[in-house]
Amino acid sequence: MKLSFEVETQSGSRTVEAEISSLVVAGWAGRDQHAIEHHIEELFAIGVPRPSSVPLYYRVSENQLTQASRIQVVGDQTSGEVETFVFKAGGELYVGIASDHTDRKLETHSVALSKQVCAKPVAAEAWLYADVADYWDELVIRSYIQENGERVLYQEGTLASLRPPLELISGFAGGDTLPEGVAMICGTVGAKGGIRPAPSFTMELFDPRRGRTLSHNYDIEVLPEVA
């Protein structure tokens, strides 16, 4: 899967082409055990079994990545999750923003399958990881959904609540270097008011030091679940 990113650096902007051949979704990636337990209980409340260990590394087909503004899903029980998205291209590590859109009905049967059946929207902008590594914990992820015609804050938290990407990369790859062509979605924060579907999803990664934001919005078209 070839993705194109506009990358803002201290010396200006450039376009980076990334050929993604392997997609990894890091689950249960919280740094605080209490926060992990909260998210586990949040999902358990909708029927999702507890994980065998934390973190877990789910594999998803790379062709599920998309930078489109609309995705299609089967049934009305899917929802997005804002997460950082790291990938390596040309020897450099980059960070972007993605949604681990998931089928919540299928999740009660198999978390791995529930992630595989939904597209994974990714923003078309990214930053150099090296430019934000020194203050990674200060970065803020947040998301909004449309609910009853209103824009509602759905998720918000600093990355201090999640395991840093190099730790997740090490847990998966056995070292602190992400192989070229591998992309990783790096964990999320809890949903305000509980996990629930919505017709649109907006996600952001905010850099408070430089006052800049990566963002992406997508609509969800629900296809009929035919038996």
Summary of the structure (lengths in Angstrom):
residues: 227
radius of gyration: 16.4
end to end distance: 31.5
largest distance: 55.1
contacts: 741
relative contact order: 0.24
helix: 21%
strand: 46%
